[in-house]
Amino acid sequence: MVPNDIVPVPDPGRRRLLVSYRVPREDPAYRFIYGRSFVYDDALGAIALTMLGDYRQAEFVLNAMTRLVRPDGSLWFAYNTQNGWPEVGDTSGAIIRAGSVAWVGYAFTYYLTVRAKEKPDFSTSDPLGKEYCKAASAIASFLLANQVKDPSDKRYGLLTGGSGSSTVTMEAGSARPAEVYSSQPVRWVSMEHNIDAWFFLRALGRLTPDANLSAAVDLITARLADLWSDKDGQFFQGILENGKLDVSLPLDGASWGALYLLAQGRREQASVCVEEMRTRFSSEADGLHGYLPYGSEPVYTDERVNKYFFPDEPGKLWRDTPFVWAEGSLGAAVALARTGNSAEAASIVDSFRGLAVAGGIRYASAPVQYQFTDYPSVASTAWYIICVEALKGRASADLFWRP
């Protein structure tokens, strides 16, 4: 949390945000991301602190995020804490993602839900409660504005991705891959983003009497059903702008998919997700037991990039890669715990003690350029806490992504 030893004098508007990664000073990437704060990580950090009952520290982060909510209810995907990027007039390279925006909204509603157990009118009588409810409502307005309204559209009822993108590709005449940025709107819809939004909008609807919220939740529920694959026992990745299904099978289509189904009481279907999760994504690396982000998909979706990084295996797939994704694995462990597989979830938690560095959990077992780092990470550490508290049966953990 800034200010700290890394960013001792943060930009005034960024005070109390969480620096997402602890990057070694000698790392070439240090100067680019040492002070970067990803709002998904801030949201998870606030949730973990709330779950532990450390309301004061959670409020520091939540207050910082209220300052970042833009007039349309959106937030940028990431912020520098040492300066003002991104800001009006300086947004090159900045993106917005519906999923991370929804997680910020959920952090507010989760805090309000926990506090309501102690004081039922907290969100309407407490000054902080009212401020967080206002911020969450603004975020909901942004998400609902990005819900596809045309019933003839294959994406109907689901939220589009946001705006801005950074694609890893091999440009003509280039000897190595590079990230190419575009500021254009993102028209595809992501299963993951819509699950995120579903939990947030449902939680806010329980705090705010707004019929639009329940209608949006019902519509997302109905449309996410189209992304379910009976054959694969999990959810597909999403729908492209042209209406075609993106039939990639990501880990979160099984892990977060299971949690989403459990929240609706669809326990048998959730158990199918968990079983497929074990089969498709389970991985071992460096003594760690966990999961891969994908199974039968190539490590890099661009064939030329995959060939560049794996010249001897140009078709390299994730399932053939010795790799464990800590953040995703710990989220999967929560799904295991919720479906009665507590011993297996605990073994994953125990395994990731091997990734602990000075109190933080590394993001992954090894770096994968442009995709994953092995730096100590706020996201992995927060999910570690959430999983441990779920296994311990803490009451506040039972309120997280629950029915």
N, C-alpha and C positions, 0 to 999 in steps of 0.2 A: 504494500500500500504506500503510495507516494504522499508526502515526501519520505525518502529513505536514502540509504547510502548510494544507490545507483542514480536516483533522480532527486537530489537534495532540494532543488528549487523548481518544482513543477510549474507548468502553466497554471495560473490561478483557477481557470475553469476546469482543470483536470485533477485538482487535489482530491485525494482519497480514492482515486481509481487504483486498480490492482495491475501491476506489471505482470503480463501473462507468462513470460519465460525468464528464467535466470540464465542469462547467456554469458559464457566465459569471455572475458575481455579480449583474449587473444583470438577469438573466433572471428573470421572475416565478416560474418553477418552482424557482429555486435553493434556497429555504428548505425545499422539500419533499423534494428528492432529492439535494442536494449531497453527502451522506454515505452514500447508498444503495449497498449491495453486493448484486448479484444472484448467486446461487450458481452459475448457469450460467457467468457471467463468471469467477468465481473458479476454477471447474473448468478452463475454457479457459486462463486465465492460468497455472495450475499445469502444464497440459500443455505450453504453449509454453515455459515456463521449463525444464521437464524436457527437452524436445526440444533446447534449446540447451545442455544440460549444466550449467545453473546450478542444481544440486541444492539448495544452501542456500536460495536464494530460493523455489524450488518448495516446499521443506519448510515454510517460514514459512506459506505459504498453505494447504498441506495440513494442517498442525498446527492452524491456525485452524478449518478445516472439521471436524476431528475433534471439536472442542468444541461444534459446532453440531448434531451428530447427536443426535436426540431418542431417548428410550427405545424408541420403536417403529421406529427406523431411518430416520425421515423427516427432512427439513430444510424450513424455510420457503423460499419462492421468493426472498425478498429480506430483507435485514437492514439496519437503520440501524447505522452504525458509531459515531455520536456519542452514542447512547443505547441502551437495552436493548430497543427494539421490533424484532420482536415477542417477547414473553416471556409466561410464565404470568400471566394476568390482564389482558394487554394484547395481544390478537391481532386487534382490529378492523382490517379491511382486508387482513389477511394471507392468503395462499393457499399451497397446496402443489401442485406439478406433478410428475407421475411422470417426465417427461422431464428436468427440471433435476436431480431427485434422482439419476436414472441417470447423468447427466453427472458429478456429484460422485463417484459410485462408480467411474466409468470413469477419472477423474483419479487416484484411488488405484491402480487396477489398472494403468494405463499407467505410472505412476512405478515400480511394483513390477516390471513387465515389463522396463522399460529397465534398472533396476538389476540384474535377474537375469542380464542379458547379461554383467555384470562379476562378479557373485557369485551363482551359481545358487540358493543357499539363503537369499537375502536376506530373503524374506518370512517365513521360519520361524526365522531365527537373529538377525537384526538387531532391536533394540528398536523402531526406527521402522517397520521392515517388518512386524513383528507387530502394531503399533498400527494401521497402515493397513489391514492385512488384516482385522483385527477390525471396523474402521469399515465397510469395504466389505461384509463379511458381514452386518452389521446393516442396511445399506441394501438388500442383496439380499432380506433377510427382509421388509422393508416392501414392496418391489415385488411379491414373490411373493404376499403377503397380498392384493394388489390385482389379482391375476390372476383373471379370471372363470372359475369352476369348473364352471358348469352347461353340459353339452354341448348342451342344447337352446337355449341362448342364442346369438344371432347374434354376440355379442361373445366367445364362448367362447375361452379361451386367451390373450386379449389383456389388457393392463393398462388399468384405468380411469385417468382423468385426474388424480385427487387430490382436493382439497377447496378450497372457496372460489372465488369468481369475481367479476370486475368487468366489467360489461357497459355499453357506451356506448349510450344510448337517449334518446328524447325522451319524457319522462313527460307524462301528460295535463295540459294547461294550461301547460306549460313553453315558454318562448320559445327555449330553446337546449338542446343536448344535455348530458347529465350521465352520469357513471359511477355505476352502481348496484351496490353490493356485496352479495353473499350468502355466508354461511359454509357453505352446504350442500355435501355431497359431490358430486363431479363424476363422473357415471356414463358419459359418453361415452368412447370409446377413440380415441386419436390414432395414426395411422400413424407420425408422427414420434417420439412418445414410445416406441413399441414398437421402432422401429429403434434408438433410443438404448439402451433396456434390453437389446436383443438383443446389441449390442456389449459392453455392460458385463457381463452375466451370462455370456456366452461367455468373456470375458477372465478373470473371477473363477473360472470353472470350470476354467481351465487352471492356476490357482494353488492351488486348493482342491479336494480330492477329495470332492465333494458331488454325488451322482447327481441330486439335485433340480434342480441348476442346468442340467445338460445336458438333462434332461427338459423344463424350462421353455423353454430355447432352442429345442429341437426343436418344441415346441408353438407358440411364437410364429412360427417359420419357416413352419409349415404354415398358420397362420391369417392371416398377412400376405399369403399368396398370394391370399386372397379379396379383398384390396384392390387387386390389380393390375388395370389396365385395358388390355386388348389394343388397344382402339380408340384410347386416348389415349397409349399407350406410356409410362405411368408409374403411380405409385400414387395412389389416391384419398386424401382427407384422413383419413377414419376411419369410425367407426360411431356413430350416435347411441344414446342410452339405449333408445329404442324398437326398436332393431335395424335401423333403416333406414341404408343407406349414406349417408355424407356425400360426395357425388360432386364436391365442390370439388377443384380441381387446384392444389395449392401448389407452389412452386419446390422445396421439399425432397422432395416426392414424386418428383421427377426427379433432383435433385442428390444428396441423401443416399440416395435410392433406388438410384442408380447405384453408390455406394460400398458399400451393403449387398449388392447383387447381385454386385459384384466380389469381395467377401469370401467369397462362396460359389462362386466360379469361374464365375459365369454372365455371362461377358464379353459375349456377343452381346446379351443382354437389357439389360445395362448400357449398351451403345452405343446402343441404341434410346432409353433414357432421356436420354442426352446429346444425341442428335439432336432429340428433342422439346423438351428444355430450350432449345436454341438457337432453335427455331421459336416456342415459346410465350412465353418469358420475356425474351428478349434486349431490351435497352433502351439508349438513349443519352440522356444528360442532362448539360448543362454541360461537354461535352468528355469525359465519363466513359463508359466502355463496361462494361456489366455486366448485371444481371438484375433483374426485378421480382419481388415476393413472390408475386403471382398474375398470371394473364393475363386471362381472360374473366369474372372475378368483380368485383362492385362494390367500390369503395374502402371503403365502409362497408356492412356486411351489413344494417343496419337502413335501410330505404328512406327513412324520415323524416330520419335523420341524413345520409344521402347527399344528400338534397335540400337540407338546411340548408347544408351546406358547398359544394354545387355547384348553386345555384338555377337556373342556366342550362343545366345538364346533370344533371338529377336522377338519371339512370341511369348516371352516370360509372363507367367500368370502369378497372381497373388498366392495361390495355394502351393506353389513351388518355391516360395520365398521364406527363408527362416526369419520370421518377424512376428512380434506381438505388439498390438496397439493398446497401450495402457488405458487411455481414456475410454475407448470403446469397450474394452474388456471389463472395466469396472462398471460401466453402465449395464453391460450384459449380466454381470454378477448380481445387480439389483433385480433383474428379471428372474434369475435363478432363485434368489432368495424368496421372491414373491410367489413363485410357483412350487414352493416346497422343497427346493434343492439347496437348502442352507449350507450343508456340508461342502457342496461343490463351490458355492459362492465364497465360503470362507477360505477354501484352498486357493482361490484366485487372489483374494485379498492377501493371504500369507505369501503367495508367490511374489506379489509386487513390492514386498518389503525389499526385494533385491534391486528395485529401481528407486529406492528412497535416497535422497541426497539432501542432507541438512534440513530434514523436515518436509521436503517436497518430493513428489513422485514424478519421475520422468514421463514425458509424453508418449514415448514409444521405446522399444528395446534397441532400436538403431535408427539412424536418419535415413530417409528416402527423399532425395533432393526434390524440392518444389512441393512436397506433400507432407512429410512428417519430420519432426525433429526429435532428438533424444534429450533435449534440455529439461530440467525440472519445470513443471507446468502447473499453473493454477487450476486448469480444467481437470487434469488427472488427480491432483490432490483433493479437489472438491468432491469429485466422484468417489474417491477413496473414503472420504468422511461420510458421504451419503450412504455408501454401501455398508460401512461398519455400523453406522447408527441404525440402519434397517435391520441388520443381523442382530443387533442388541435389543431391538424392539422398542426403541425410544418413541414416545408418543408423537413427537414432532416429525419423526421420519415417516410415521404412518400417514401423515397428511400430504406427503409428497407424491404427486402423480398417482393419486388413489381414487377409488370410486366416489 
